[in-house]
């Protein structure tokens, strides 16, 4: 898997929504020993713990999604076709993002959302407004 400073190196990355990202990050770091890896405005943060990672996101009002799992893959377009052909409901088509990832999101039969991500470039988070704490 390619390296990208804008993305945790973990292969599977839980994405947990909270009403207040800063409050959640502070609590998770204090209570569980996570370290803030990257801050993205006031709506998203990446936390690390050993070799693992998770993303804290802002939960918008009315959202009934309790979590999203992010999985890093190679050959994302082939992966997307397999998921679509297997009946996954496509939420967002594969798209390239300025933080160096190509991603798509689907919903499984249980209503869980999965975002699959392929690194396409190593991008310094400062370029798109992220604050990298330690890597």
Number of C-alpha atoms within 10 A of each C-alpha: 11 12 14 19 17 26 23 22 18 15 15 18 23 17 22 19 21 19 13 16 22 19 10 18 23 14 13 16 15 11 9 9 14 20 19 23 21 23 22 16 12 11 17 22 24 24 21 22 14 8 9 15 22 22 24 23 24 17 19 13 7 6 8 9 13 13 17 20 17 22 16 22 18 14 11 19 18 10 14 20 11 12 16 14 10 10 12 19 16 17 13 12 13 19 13 15 12 13 22 21 22 22 23 22 22 22 19 15 10 6 13 13 22 21 21 25 25 23 24 17 17 15 18 17 20 13 11 12 12 17 18 18 11 9 11
